[in-house]
Amino acid sequence: MKVICLLFFIFFTNTLYSKEFTVVVIPPTKFHMMIGFTQWDVFVSGDIDKNSPEKFRKSVENIHNVVYVHLDSPGGNLISGMEIGRIIRKLGFSTYVNKQIPGTDKTQKGECYSACALTFLGGNFRFIDKESIYGVHRFYNENSLQPSKDDLDTGQILTTAIANYINEMGVNSSLMNLIVSVGKNEMYVLSNDEIKSLEVTNDGRLKPEWTIESVEGGQYLKGLQYTSYGLGKTIFYCNPNKSISILSVYEFGEEPMKRWVHSLIIDDKTYHLNPIGEVKIYSNGFINTNFNLTPELARLIYKSQSFGHAMQMTVDAPTFKGYRVEIPENKRPMIKNFIENCLSK
């Protein structure tokens, strides 16, 4: 549902109640590092101006860990907002719309409008806290009392730049339609459904990739998906005896236990399987596991919405380490053909 808010409060934020652009960097505590949480938190607030990108860059340039950028800003300079977004994407940071509760390590709802909304799109993984607000509006020159040809030319150039930026960030281009749909004195606040359908957020999951690739002597099917928990990848390959096997590659990120119970995840169900041979653990945090699939399991995969690999301490353990790769509807025929060809050879 379309929600329109008057820009009255934005005008006052940018004039009487203008807030300086600030970047607060918080490293992980010793306790967090002891329990395996090494991410840094970067809290960004205030008006985005022409000096903000360089200020942001200098604040984060020496961080080489997982970084969460928390945004709470009324907006400001759109070009600067996109520049900060590109810095965030280049460094592989994630973005949130929320703000720090003073004196704590907890967060509360935040607001992200205009230039901030563009900065947010730079996050590799993007999250908006419940009750936080994300709003966009059309560019205009509030210092110009009467429209001029220069204003129109500038507006067209900036509109093209924003559209290109949205595409570059992998967000649905229909977001641009919302940006240009409102008048200069209005703000379009996106609903939760719009935020999700336009891919403004991705909830920590990039789009899955499914491809058939060739190697000497044959082909294999590869499905992979990057998430905020690491990379998950499955390689399907045919055997000479009309069967199919898989290699599961998971970015575990830490030294796993030597004895895990392994299962395949097909939609919301798990199917216990014993690995073929030794589970290989690498120093870079990846774990490689091979499995043979029964025809029944193989066929369940191409009928499912997602497929993955779970590692648990026991079969009945309530939690697991592992991953899922989503199966889009348009990729299902390709996956089905590959699997059925393997089973019929």
N, C-alpha and C positions, 0 to 999 in steps of 0.2 A: 504494500500500500504506500502510495506517495505521501511523504510528509514534508511540508514546506514550513520553514522557519524564517521570520524576518531577519534581515541582517543588522537590525538596530544594535544588537549587542556586539556584533562584529565591528561596527563603526566605532563604538566606544572603546572596545578592546584595542583597536589600532590607534586611538587618539588619547582620550583621557586616562584609560587604564592599560596602556601599552606595557607589556611585560618583556623584559630583556630575554633574548635567546640564551638558554643555558644548557650545558651538557654536563651531567654528573655521572662519572664512571665508578662503578662499584665492583671490585674484584671478588672472587669467591672467598669465603672464610676458610680457616683451617679445618673447621668441622665439616663444611661442605666438601672440601677436597678429600677428607678422610673417607667419606661415604660415596665418593665417586662423582660428585657434581662439580665440574670445573668451569661452568659457564660464567661469563662476566655479564653484568647488567649495566646498560647505558640508558639513563633517563634524560629525555630531550623535552624541553618545554619552552614556552614563550614564542614571540613573533619571529618568523623566518625572514631575514633580510639578506641583502647582497653579501654580507660578511659571514653569514651562518655556515655555508659549506666549508670554508677554510677553518673556521672554529671547530666544526664537527670533525673534520679530517685530522687536525692536530690532536684532538682529544682521544682518538681511537687508533692512531697509526701504529702504535707499539703493542697492540693487543693481537695475539696470535692464537686465540682459543675460540671456543663457541661463544657467540655474543648475541644477547637479546637486546634490541633497541626498543625502549618503551616511549611512545609518543603521546604527548598531551599538548596540543597547540591550536590556536585559532587560525593559523595559516600565515599568509604574508606574500612574499615574492615567489611566484610560481616557478620561475626559472631556477631560483635557488633551491626550491623544494625538490625539483627533478634532479638537480645536481647532487643533493644529499642522497636521494634515492639511488642514484647510480653508484655513489661511493659504497652504500650499504650492499648493493648487489655485487659489486666487484669484490668486496671483502667476504662475501658469503654470510652476512649477518641475517638474523631473523627479526621481524618487527611485530610489535604489539601496540594496541591502543589501550593504554591504561597509564596510571601514574603511581608513584611511590607514596605509601602512607608514611608521613614524616616520622623518623626515629625508629622505623621497623624495616624488615626485609620483605614486607608484604605489599601488595598493590591494591588499588581500588579503581573504579571506573574512570575513564578519561574521555576527552573530546578531541577529535582530529578533523579539522576543516580545511578546505581550500588547498593551499600549498602543502600542508601537512598530509592531506589525503593522497597527494602524489608521492610524497616522500615514503609513505607507508608501503606503496606498491613495490618499492625497491627490495623489500625483504624476500630472501630466498624462501623462507617459510613465514606465513603471515597469519596472525591471530588477532581477533578483536574480543576483548573481555565482555562477558555478559553485562548489559546495561551501558556499555561504552557507546559513544556516538561517532559516526563516520559520515561526513557531509561534504558535498561538492557544489560548486556554482560556476557560472559562466564568467570568463575573464572580462574585466572592463577597467577603464582608466578613471578612477574616482576623482582625479585632480582636474579632469577636463569637464567644464561646464556644458559645452556644446560639442556634439560629435563632429569629427572632422575626417577627411580622407586619410590622414596619418593614423588616426585611431582605428579606422577600418582595416588599413593595411597591417598595422601591428596586431590587431585581433586575429586576422587570417593567418599570419605567420605563427602566432602563439598557439592558435587552435591546431594547426598542422603539427607543431612541435609536441603538443600534449598528446595528440592522437598517435604519433609515432612512438612516443614514450610508453603509452599504455600497451601498444603492441609489443614493444621491446621487452616489457616486463612480463609478458605472457598472460595478460589479463584480457577478458572478453572486451572486444572493441565497442560493444553496446554501452559500456560505461561512459564513453564520450557523448552518446546521445543524451544521457542524463545531465552531463556537465553543461551542454549547450541548451538544454530545455528550459532552464529557469531564467527569470529576469535578473537584472543587476542588483535588485534589492531583496533577493530571496536566496535561500540555501536549501538544497535538496539533501535531506537526511535519508540514507538508504535503510531499508528494512533488513531484517536478518535474512529473509529469503533472497532479496536482491544481492546482498553481500555475498551469499554463497553461489547463486546462479551466475553472477558476473565474474566469479573467481577472484574477487577482491581479496578474500581469504582462501587459503588452501588447507587450513587445519594441519599443517605440518607434513603434507604429502604433495610432491610434485606429480605431474601426469605420468602414468605408466607408459613404458615403451615396450612394444612387442614387435619383433622382427625375425625373419628367417634369413640366416646367414650361411654362406658357403665356406667349406674347408676342403682340403684335399681328401677326396674319397667320399664326400657326402655333404649334407646340410644339417643344421641344427636350428631349433627354435629357441629364441631368447626372450625372456620377459624380465624387466627390471623396473624398480621404482625407488627414487630417493625420498627419504622421509627425515624428519627431525631426529629420528633415532638411528639413522644410518642407511646404508644402501642394502637392498635385498635384490638378489638376482637368481633366476632359475634358468638352467640350460637343459633343454629336452633333446635327447639324441636316440636314434633308432638302433636296435640290435639286430643281428642277422636272423634271430629265431622268432621273428614277428612279435617282438616285445619292445618296450620303451623304458629308458632309464633317465634319471635327471641328476644334474650336479647343482646343488644348492650352495650359493655363495652369500654369506651374511657378514656385514660389518659389525662385528660383535662389540668392538670398542674397548674391550678389557679382556683379561685372561680368564677364559671360562673354566668351569669345573671339568675334570677329566671324564666324569660319568654323567651323562645327560640321558634322559628319555627323549627320543626323537619322534615327532609326529608331523604329518602333513596337515595343513589347515585348508579345508575346502569350504568356502563360505564360513559358516559358524561352527562347523564340526571338525573334530580332529580324528586322524586315523594313524594309530601307532605303527611305525615302521622301523626295522633295524637297518642301520647304514650298511652299505657294501664296503668292506675293508675298513681302513683306519680313517677316522675323522681328522682332517689336517687343520692345525691351528698355526697361524702365521703371526709374526711379530708386529705386523702393521694393524692387527686387530681383526683380521678377516678369518672366518672359519669356513672350510669347504667340506661338504658332505655329499656322498653319492647314495642314491636309492634306486631300486628296481620298482617299477609300477606294475600292478596288475591291470589287465584291460579294463576292469570295472572302475578302478580309481582313475585311470587315464581318461576315461569317458566322462567321469564326473567333473573333471577339471574344466573341459571346454563348455560344460553346461552351467558353470558357476559364475558368480560375480567377482570372486577373488580367490587367490591361491597363494599358499605360503608354507613356511617351515617353522615349527615350534620346537623349542628345547626346554624341557622341564626337569626339575629335580626328581619328581616322581610322576607317575601317570596321572594321579589325581590332584597334583599341585594346582592351586587356584591361579597362579601366575606363570608366565613363560617368557623366555627371551626368543625373539624371532622376528619375522616380517610377513607381510602380505603384499602381493602384487595384484592390483585391480585388473579386471578383464573387461574392457569396454565392449559394448555390443557390436561395434563395427569391426573388432578384431577377432570375434568368436569364430566366424567361418574359416579364417586363416589357421587358427589354432586347431580347430576340428579337423581340417584337411590334413594338417601335418601329423596329428596323432593317429588318425585313421589310416593314413598311408604307412606309418610305422607298424601298425598292428596287422596290416594285410600283406606286408612284404614277406 
